[in-house]
Amino acid sequence: MKQRLLTEFGQGASLRRQDYTQAAKRALQDALWHNSINLAELFGLEKEAMLIDVEVGVQQPDRLDKDALKDIFPYGQVTINAVKGGLDVPRPNGNPTVIASVAINVSLDLEPAQ
């Protein structure tokens, strides 16, 4: 049975290029780079057993390269879901600063407690 054990949040920006994927990568790094997630080992499982569900919020979710975002994760079974969110912050020259928000849920397939 899939059991969520951890949720991490992050935020990232693309200041000038309006690159939604780059903003999302920075948000993922913000969430991940402060942690060492050892959940699988605590349950006697391999790291590849981790089920990683990622929600990415940007104003134009169709412009995300989901495969590029998956490449950030060194292990685990990653699913990326892009939704409308984040912010496009107007700039004087007309090109907005893009801000992405992410939530990363880490789960394991565990037997129910007896």
C-alpha positions, 0 to 999 in steps of 0.5 A: 500500500502506497504510504506518503512519508515526506513532503518537501516544498520549494520555489525557483525563478527564471529572472529574464528568460521566461524559462518555466523549466529552469524555474521549476528546476531551481524550485526542485533544487531548493526543495531537495538540496537541503535534505538527505532523504534516507527513507528507503534505507530506514525501511530496508528498501533500495532508494529506487523503491521511493515513489516520488510525486512532484507537483509543479505550479507555473503560469504556463504548465504546457511549457515545462519539459517534464523529462528534464525535471525528472533528470534532477532526481538521482533515484526513485520512481518520479512522476511529474504533474504540471499545474497552473500556479506560480507567478509571472511577475511583470517587469518594465521591459514587458518580459515577466520574471517566472516563479515556479512552486513545487511540492515533492511527496515521497512515498513507499509501498509498505505493508499495512501495520498489523 
